């Protein structure tokens, strides 16, 4: 998730909730910080999902969660 607070951009991992605060209001600078810190961003439909350096690709986690939920049916 991408959030803007007090003019700054904050990324939040959609898997574990960890946040990354690049300390800038410029999106391109914030994206570079995101990439430099090993975070991943993936667009799924109309939503952008973010994964921290520990969780990785948030789309992969979403697919695993969906499969796990279906196996419970």
C-alpha positions as CSV (number, residue, x, y, z in Angstrom):
1,X,0.0,0.0,0.0
2,X,1.2,3.5,-0.7
3,X,0.1,6.3,1.6
4,X,0.8,10.0,1.8
5,X,1.1,11.6,5.2
6,X,2.1,15.2,5.8
7,X,3.4,15.5,2.3
8,X,5.5,12.3,2.5
9,X,5.1,9.0,0.8
10,X,4.9,5.9,3.0
11,X,4.9,2.3,1.7
12,X,3.3,-0.5,3.7
13,X,3.8,-4.2,3.1
14,X,0.5,-5.8,2.1
15,X,1.7,-9.1,3.6
16,X,3.1,-8.3,7.1
17,X,2.3,-4.6,7.6
18,X,5.9,-3.4,7.8
19,X,6.4,0.2,6.6
20,X,9.1,2.0,4.7
21,X,9.3,5.8,4.9
22,X,11.6,7.2,2.1
23,X,11.5,10.8,3.6
24,X,10.5,12.4,0.4
25,X,7.3,13.7,-1.3
26,X,8.8,12.9,-4.8
27,X,7.4,9.6,-6.1
28,X,10.4,8.8,-8.3
29,X,12.8,9.3,-5.3
30,X,10.5,7.2,-3.1
31,X,10.3,4.4,-5.8
32,X,14.1,4.3,-6.0
33,X,14.3,3.9,-2.2
34,X,11.7,1.2,-2.4
35,X,13.8,-0.7,-5.0
36,X,17.1,-0.1,-3.2
37,X,15.6,-1.7,-0.1
38,X,14.5,-4.8,-1.9
39,X,10.8,-4.1,-1.8
40,X,8.5,-5.3,-4.6
41,X,5.5,-3.6,-6.1
42,X,2.9,-5.4,-8.3
43,X,-0.3,-4.2,-9.9
44,X,-3.2,-6.6,-9.5
45,X,-6.3,-5.4,-11.3
46,X,-6.6,-1.7,-10.3
47,X,-4.7,-2.1,-7.0
48,X,-0.9,-1.8,-6.3
49,X,0.3,-4.3,-3.8
50,X,3.7,-3.9,-2.0
51,X,5.9,-6.5,-0.4
52,X,8.8,-5.8,1.9
53,X,12.3,-7.3,1.6
54,X,11.4,-10.2,3.8
55,X,7.9,-11.0,2.3
56,X,8.9,-10.5,-1.3
57,X,6.3,-10.5,-4.1
58,X,2.9,-9.6,-2.6
59,X,1.1,-11.3,-5.6
60,X,2.7,-14.6,-4.8
61,X,1.5,-14.4,-1.2
62,X,-2.0,-13.5,-2.4
63,X,-2.0,-16.6,-4.6
64,X,-0.9,-18.8,-1.8
65,X,-3.6,-17.4,0.5
66,X,-6.3,-17.9,-2.2
67,X,-5.2,-21.6,-2.7
68,X,-5.2,-22.2,1.0
69,X,-8.7,-20.7,1.4
70,X,-10.0,-22.9,-1.4
71,X,-8.6,-26.0,0.2
72,X,-10.6,-25.3,3.3
73,X,-13.9,-25.5,1.3
